Amino acid sequence: MQLQVARIGKPHGIRGEVTVQVLTDAPADRFVPGTEFVVEPASVGPLTVDSARWNKDILLLGFDGIETRNQAETLRGAKLFIETEELDEDDDEGWYEHELVGLEARVGSRVVGKVSGLHTLPVQDLLVVETPDGKEILIPFVEQIVPEVNIDEGFVLVTPPEGLFEVNADDADAEDRGETPGPEDRA
């Protein structure tokens, strides 16, 4: 089984390093020189870690054979996976993005969209739900708001606080018009 552990961001500097969005609880164990990753898209991989270092809160990786900024730019957006024999069956604490993407988002029995991503943040994670009209709604991925994730039946149950979908929709509409939504737009 493959497990996604990172997404490559922009190049850093001129020597082929890239920033990465870390999607694992154990970056010190996963990103050591010599580690080989399966990459999506496959055309840019596999990649083997040559160097790993932290710059403030951002992990910077260098890969074997990637020595220039232009080469690093070709990796932008690639997803890094590791091969795992089995996942810890006792780990009911979280979900991986690849397990959630594509699931229907339901409020009660009504389908309100599809999960299109997961933003992992220090305080709490956010589910990205794309509505049928193409808008993105960010939903706090906490048990009170997303009480059920049913992989087998292909859905997440959402119990949004009043106005969650409207606030997100108003912000998206304002951004489409080139405006910055202010507090008065949320009243």
DAQUI-V146653 format. One record per run of one state. SS is the DSSP state (~ for helix, > for strand, _ for the rest). FROM is the first residue (numbers start at 1). TO is the last residue. Records with the same first field share a line. If there is no record, write none. Layout:
SS: FROM-TO / FROM-TO
//
This chain:
_: 1-1 / 13-16 / 23-26 / 31-35 / 41-41 / 45-46 / 56-57 / 64-68 / 74-78 / 84-96 / 101-103 / 108-109 / 120-125 / 131-135 / 141-147 / 151-154 / 158-163 / 177-182 / 187-187
>: 2-12 / 17-22 / 36-40 / 47-55 / 58-63 / 79-83 / 104-107 / 110-119 / 126-130 / 136-140 / 148-150 / 155-157
~: 27-30 / 42-44 / 69-73 / 97-100 / 164-176 / 183-186
//
